[in-house]
Structure formats: structure tokens, C-alpha cells
Amino acid sequence: AGASQRDMDYLHIINLNKAVELASLGKTKKINGFNVISLDTTIAENLLYFAPEPKSPHGVDVSPGGDYMVVSGKLDPHVTIYSFEKILQAINKDTNDKDEYGIPILNFDDVVEAQIEVGLGPLHTQFDHQGYAYTSLFLEPAVARWAMGGPSGEKNPEPDWSLVSKIPVQYNVGHIAVAEGDTVSPDGNYLVSLNKWAIDRFVSVGPLLPQNFQLIDISEQGDNMQMLYDMPIGVGEPHYAQIIKADK
């Protein structure tokens, strides 16, 4: 009941290298057989920071260049793009704003690079080699293509940080997969929409409806995405998947 009551939730930013260092120095305690860094140690050693993010966030995805993090709020029609450089600057600037346990909260305006209104129910984002990002929209349902600004988007002819186009999918997309679309070097001319239901697309063959994969051509720029193929799959909601070149 309380999961969606706030306008802002938190992106957790962890200094992983510092955490590894503390663990190697034995600054942990054993809980149920696991070595755990306590919250008190985390706060004292500046391991963890919060950045506000709207609203009921679902996916956070890092751009190929590592310079941006894209957060999708299930109950917010925007994707929020955070700048890694701005986050580091905000951490170095220090903050007096803390949560009830004493974890520092960075100022939202200090760390956000851009917000783009993409549509209803954004969940997950993938990237291509043209400077575009793709976000699944659960409630519309559709896949939104938007242009990335900054160093990761120099090849892109569209204005920085703008919605470019959408393509409808059937029905209720969750995850999407672009070829190597969450790596440092995306290769994608194609996107697979991993839809949670198919409903009336295919003949029902049992007590449960099949899920549905849809293959989309994203090789053309602008608003020229094209649906190529539908394929039902068996029982089991499709989640994270990878498309990797055969020679790898």
C-alpha cells in the first residue's frame, strides 16, 4: 500500500571500489553467513548516496558511454536522465539533506541532465549505435525512440534529448532487447519487444494465453521503425534477454 505513495523515490549510488576496500580490511559483520557492511559504516565511510527519482521507478539503464543513467518511473510519463559527472560533482559539493537513517540525499536538479516525456508506463531502456535510446511503455503499449544528447549522441541528427517516434506493440511490453543494446558498443538494427500477453493475436492452446515476441526494424533513422514479425512463445513471462553476434 505504501509502495507508490511518494512523488519521489531514491536512486541508490554506491561507491563500489570503496566498499571492496572496506570489505578487504575486514570492516564487515557476519549476518546469516554473509559478510555485510553495516549502515553505520556505510554512512561514516560515505559509501552510499541517494538521488531523488520519480515515481515508482522500475528500470535504471546505463548509456553505452557510461556517462548517463536512464531511470523509468512506472507512474511518471517521463524518462529521467542522470549525469554521472553531475552526480560526482554533487557528491563532492556535499549535502546537508539526509534521510531518516542519515544517508545523504543529493539535490534532484543538481544531478539530472534531462527529462523526456515518452508516454504511459515506461519500464526499460536499450540503446543502439545511432545515438537513439528505446524505452518500453507498458500501459500504451508501445516502444518509444528518443534522441540522446551529449557525448553518447553525437552521431544523432535529431535535437538533443527529444522524443523521436513510437511504434505500437501488442500487448503490454515489459522488457525489450536491442542487439547488444545494453553494452558499451550496441550493434542493433533490430529490436525485440518481449510482450507479457498476446490475448487475441494467436490461438489459445491451454489454460494460459501465450506471450508474444515482436521483431522491429530500427535500422532507419527518425520515425521509420517497422514491425516485421510476431511470434508466440510458451508459458512464462519474458524477461531480460540478450542478442549477441554469432562470432562472439
C-alpha positions as CSV (number, residue, x, y, z in Angstrom):
1,A,0.0,0.0,0.0
2,G,2.9,2.3,0.6
3,A,4.9,1.5,-2.4
4,S,3.6,4.3,-4.6
5,Q,2.7,6.9,-2.1
6,R,5.6,9.2,-2.7
7,D,6.2,11.6,-5.6
8,M,10.0,10.8,-5.4
9,D,11.8,7.6,-4.6
10,Y,15.6,7.1,-4.5
11,L,18.3,6.0,-6.9
12,H,21.0,4.3,-4.8
13,I,24.5,5.4,-5.7
14,I,27.2,3.1,-4.2
15,N,30.9,3.6,-4.2
16,L,31.8,0.1,-5.2
17,N,35.6,0.5,-5.0
18,K,35.4,1.9,-1.5
19,A,33.1,-0.9,-0.5
20,V,35.5,-3.6,-1.8
21,E,38.3,-1.8,0.1
22,L,36.4,-1.8,3.4
23,A,35.5,-5.5,3.0
24,S,39.1,-6.4,2.4
25,L,40.0,-4.6,5.6
26,G,37.5,-6.7,7.5
27,K,35.1,-3.8,8.3
28,T,32.1,-6.1,8.0
29,K,30.0,-8.2,10.2
30,K,28.6,-11.7,9.6
31,I,24.8,-12.0,9.1
32,N,23.4,-15.4,8.2
33,G,26.8,-16.4,6.8
34,F,27.3,-13.3,4.7
35,N,29.8,-10.5,5.2
36,V,27.8,-7.3,5.5
37,I,28.9,-3.7,5.7
38,S,26.7,-2.1,8.3
39,L,24.6,1.0,7.7
40,D,26.6,2.9,10.3
41,T,29.9,2.0,8.5
42,T,28.3,2.9,5.2
43,I,27.3,6.4,6.4
44,A,30.6,7.0,8.2
45,E,32.7,6.0,5.1
46,N,30.5,7.8,2.5
47,L,29.7,4.6,0.6
48,L,26.0,5.4,-0.3
49,Y,24.1,8.4,-1.6
50,F,20.5,8.8,-2.7
51,A,19.3,10.8,-5.7
52,P,15.5,11.5,-5.9
53,E,13.7,9.9,-8.8
54,P,10.0,10.0,-9.9
55,K,7.8,8.0,-9.4
56,S,7.8,4.2,-8.5
57,P,10.9,3.7,-10.6
58,H,11.3,0.4,-12.4
59,G,14.3,0.2,-14.6
60,V,17.7,2.0,-14.5
61,D,19.9,1.6,-17.5
62,V,23.4,2.9,-18.2
63,S,24.2,4.5,-21.6
64,P,26.9,2.9,-23.7
65,G,29.4,5.7,-22.9
66,G,28.8,5.3,-19.2
67,D,28.0,9.0,-18.9
68,Y,24.3,8.8,-18.2
69,M,21.8,6.6,-16.3
70,V,18.2,6.4,-17.5
71,V,15.5,5.9,-14.9
72,S,11.9,5.0,-15.8
73,G,9.1,5.7,-13.4
74,K,6.2,3.4,-13.8
75,L,3.8,6.1,-12.6
76,D,5.6,9.0,-14.4
77,P,5.4,9.6,-18.2
78,H,9.0,10.6,-18.4
79,V,12.4,9.0,-18.5
80,T,14.8,10.9,-16.3
81,I,18.4,11.0,-17.4
82,Y,21.0,11.4,-14.7
83,S,24.5,12.6,-15.5
84,F,27.4,10.6,-13.9
85,E,29.6,13.7,-14.0
86,K,26.9,15.8,-12.2
87,I,26.4,13.1,-9.6
88,L,30.2,13.2,-8.8
89,Q,30.1,17.0,-8.6
90,A,27.1,16.9,-6.2
91,I,28.8,14.3,-4.0
92,N,32.0,16.5,-3.8
93,K,29.9,19.5,-3.0
94,D,28.4,17.7,0.0
95,T,24.8,18.0,1.2
96,N,23.0,18.6,4.5
97,D,19.9,16.8,3.3
98,K,19.7,13.3,4.8
99,D,17.1,10.6,5.1
100,E,15.8,9.4,8.5
101,Y,18.8,7.0,8.8
102,G,21.4,9.6,7.9
103,I,22.1,8.7,4.3
104,P,22.9,11.9,2.2
105,I,20.3,12.9,-0.4
106,L,21.6,14.8,-3.5
107,N,19.7,17.6,-4.9
108,F,17.5,16.5,-7.8
109,D,18.2,19.5,-10.0
110,D,22.0,19.1,-9.4
111,V,22.2,15.6,-10.9
112,V,19.6,15.4,-13.7
113,E,20.7,16.1,-17.2
114,A,17.2,15.9,-18.9
115,Q,13.7,14.6,-18.7
116,I,11.8,13.4,-21.8
117,E,8.0,12.7,-21.9
118,V,7.8,9.3,-23.6
119,G,4.4,8.0,-22.6
120,L,2.5,5.9,-20.1
121,G,4.2,3.3,-18.0
122,P,7.8,3.5,-19.0
123,L,9.8,0.4,-17.8
124,H,13.1,-0.5,-19.5
125,T,15.6,1.2,-21.9
126,Q,18.0,-0.1,-24.5
127,F,20.4,1.7,-26.9
128,D,21.5,1.5,-30.5
129,H,24.6,2.5,-32.5
130,Q,22.9,5.6,-34.0
131,G,22.6,7.6,-30.8
132,Y,19.0,6.6,-30.1
133,A,17.5,5.1,-26.9
134,Y,14.4,2.9,-26.8
135,T,12.0,2.7,-23.8
136,S,9.2,0.2,-23.3
137,L,5.8,1.7,-22.4
138,F,3.7,-0.9,-20.5
139,L,0.4,1.0,-20.5
140,E,0.2,2.4,-24.0
141,P,1.6,-0.2,-25.1
142,A,4.4,0.9,-27.4
143,V,8.1,1.3,-27.8
144,A,9.4,4.9,-27.7
145,R,12.5,6.0,-29.6
146,W,14.3,9.1,-28.3
147,A,17.4,11.0,-29.1
148,M,20.3,11.2,-26.7
149,G,22.2,14.4,-26.2
150,G,25.8,14.8,-25.1
151,P,28.8,12.7,-25.9
152,S,26.8,9.5,-26.4
153,G,24.6,11.1,-29.1
154,E,27.0,12.9,-31.4
155,K,26.0,10.8,-34.4
156,N,22.3,11.6,-33.9
157,P,20.9,14.2,-36.3
158,E,17.8,14.9,-34.1
159,P,17.8,17.7,-31.5
160,D,19.3,16.7,-28.1
161,W,17.1,14.9,-25.6
162,S,13.8,14.6,-27.6
163,L,11.1,12.0,-28.3
164,V,11.5,11.0,-31.9
165,S,8.8,8.4,-32.5
166,K,6.8,5.5,-31.2
167,I,5.7,2.1,-32.6
168,P,2.6,0.2,-31.1
169,V,3.2,-3.3,-29.8
170,Q,0.7,-6.0,-28.7
171,Y,0.2,-6.3,-25.7
172,N,1.8,-4.8,-22.5
173,V,5.5,-4.8,-23.3
174,G,7.9,-5.2,-20.4
175,H,11.5,-5.8,-21.4
176,I,13.0,-5.1,-24.8
177,A,16.2,-6.3,-26.4
178,V,18.3,-4.4,-29.0
179,A,21.3,-6.3,-30.4
180,E,24.0,-5.7,-27.8
181,G,21.8,-2.9,-26.7
182,D,23.0,-2.7,-23.1
183,T,26.7,-2.9,-23.8
184,V,29.4,-0.3,-24.5
185,S,29.1,-0.9,-28.2
186,P,25.5,-1.6,-29.4
187,D,25.2,-3.2,-32.9
188,G,21.4,-3.2,-33.2
189,N,19.5,-2.8,-36.4
190,Y,16.7,-4.8,-34.8
191,L,14.7,-4.6,-31.5
192,V,12.7,-7.5,-30.0
193,S,9.7,-6.4,-27.9
194,L,9.1,-9.0,-25.2
195,N,5.4,-8.7,-24.5
196,K,3.7,-10.0,-21.4
197,W,0.5,-11.2,-23.2
198,A,-0.7,-12.0,-26.7
199,I,-4.5,-12.2,-26.0
200,D,-6.2,-12.4,-29.4
201,R,-3.1,-12.5,-31.6
202,F,-2.8,-16.3,-31.6
203,V,-5.0,-19.3,-30.9
204,S,-5.1,-20.2,-27.3
205,V,-3.7,-23.7,-26.7
206,G,-4.3,-24.2,-23.0
207,P,-5.5,-22.6,-19.8
208,L,-3.0,-19.7,-20.1
209,L,-2.5,-17.3,-23.0
210,P,0.8,-17.3,-24.8
211,Q,3.2,-14.4,-24.5
212,N,4.4,-12.6,-27.7
213,F,7.7,-11.6,-29.2
214,Q,7.7,-8.9,-31.9
215,L,10.6,-8.1,-34.2
216,I,11.0,-4.5,-35.1
217,D,13.4,-3.0,-37.7
218,I,15.2,0.1,-36.2
219,S,17.8,0.5,-38.9
220,E,16.3,3.6,-40.3
221,Q,16.6,7.0,-38.6
222,G,13.7,9.2,-37.4
223,D,10.2,7.8,-37.3
224,N,10.8,4.9,-39.6
225,M,10.6,1.9,-37.2
226,Q,8.8,-1.0,-38.8
227,M,7.1,-4.1,-37.4
228,L,8.5,-7.2,-39.1
229,Y,7.2,-10.3,-37.3
230,D,5.1,-11.7,-34.5
231,M,5.9,-14.9,-32.7
232,P,4.0,-16.6,-29.8
233,I,6.2,-18.2,-27.1
234,G,5.3,-20.7,-24.3
235,V,4.2,-20.1,-20.8
236,G,6.4,-17.8,-18.7
237,E,6.6,-14.0,-18.8
238,P,9.7,-13.0,-20.9
239,H,12.3,-11.0,-19.0
240,Y,15.9,-9.9,-19.6
241,A,17.3,-11.3,-22.8
242,Q,20.5,-10.6,-24.9
243,I,21.2,-10.6,-28.6
244,I,24.8,-11.3,-29.3
245,K,26.7,-11.5,-32.6
246,A,27.4,-15.2,-33.5
247,D,31.1,-14.5,-34.0
248,K,31.3,-13.5,-30.3
